[in-house]
């Protein structure tokens, strides 16, 4: 990619078809930059898997067996960036190298559930649940590349390893026991799988990072449609088959590679969503099924790993004082006119986050323990005319506004994420848009 293409990508703009494939990298630095962004989702998946399997995450899990988060996310929930505060998670890390596994989903009726099967490149190869297979539950066979299987209850993962992530809607603390029963009824049966090795994290030196990417590629071959990418990064020696020799680079070459990685990190830090409408950026159609949108895929892996595709959930971020970050004291107001509340078939919520220096987002402590607000928030008050005001502020806005208050952190910049689960067609196609957040 040339500089103009990377500036477009960093601005959140889609490249025209064929643009990326047309330009070969001019230097080892260019190859390192593009390869680092390409490999970042693999590394983030491996890091998250390692944390879960070591018991360090809030959802411990092993291979081909479920682990569960039993409480709604809090500021202490740091296993996955941008956690929601609406659902309980159940997750399992898949190893299909020894054969298929069988998944049983319990009936959930009208309660929202999604079971997403993500390959190691973070694409959602399948989503089972309310939207797709209904609330009746079912028994499914998950097969890997090259494994036989057909029929309506067979689903395929594009890589031998992956992540099965379940979200089940919770209507507050009193509803937890009922959801725990549903979690316990989720089962996986099949081969135990083989424990994976330890891989480098995103902050590792460049050669260590690429050596881990190569190992992950060997274990999880990329699609043939990534061939042009590997042609562009040829100066680095990273191949689709997992080839990479760190010993071939002298000190000068290593410095050039590190410079390319540093540039890739700056792209991630400076990424801004393009195409804001009424103060909100909307997800691209490739969210959760990224194809060759490598920069976007890397950005989502860093700031919103395991994002669902738009048909399942839409994630909107505000355009604020500093990119997507707010720095003012507030109050700010998000106001929905009567008859124009969010167009969803499941539920919606607005969640408050603080950002870490490396661009991840987590919940933050506040005096009332409210981390999100939405259509299921107890005591939420509509106005006499049917409109709804959400108040966003560091301090309690007082009076009748308190019932609809989403607390911001006492100090420092903050950001928000609006989630619309099972968005209606007019939300998906842009006929419905969120109102802007305004200073009140």
Secondary structure, DSSP 8 states (H G I E B T S, - for coil): --HHHHHHHHTT----TTHHHH---SSHHHHHHHHHHHHHHHHHHHHHHHHHHHT-SSS--BBTB-EE--S---TT--SSSS--SSEEEEEEEEE-TT--EEEEE---TTS-EEEEEEETTS-EEEEEETTTT-SS-EEEEEE-TT----STTEEE-SSSEEEEEEEEE--SGGGHHHHHHHHHH-EEEE-----------TTS-HHHHHHHHHHHHHHS---GGGHHHHHHTGGGT--TT----GGG--HHHHHHHHHHHHHHHHHHHH------BTTEE---TTTTS-TT-HHHHHHHHHHSTT---TTTEEEEEE--SBTTBB-S-EEEEEEE-TT-S--EEEEEEEEEEEE-TTS-EE----TT---EEETT-TT----TTS-EEEEEESS---GGGGGGEEE--SSS-BEEEEEEEEE-HHHHTTSS----EEE-
